[in-house]
């Protein structure tokens, strides 16, 4: 699944940093995904996600795969 990075946030916790990306999916939904802190995905980057169906509900979760600048 593909999407576009809308924004990103880096947080600091006791066990290190975390990077979160707000992504607008091809179908129009916006989701929050965790990305490696070393990844560089500025706003407007194209991101590839792996969809992971939820066995207990209708919603899916998404896992970061890669990103590239436009």
ABEGO torsion letter per residue (X at the ends): XBBBBABBBBBBBAAEBBBBBBBBBAAGBBBBBBBBAABBBBBGBBBBBBBBBBAABABBBBBBABBBBX
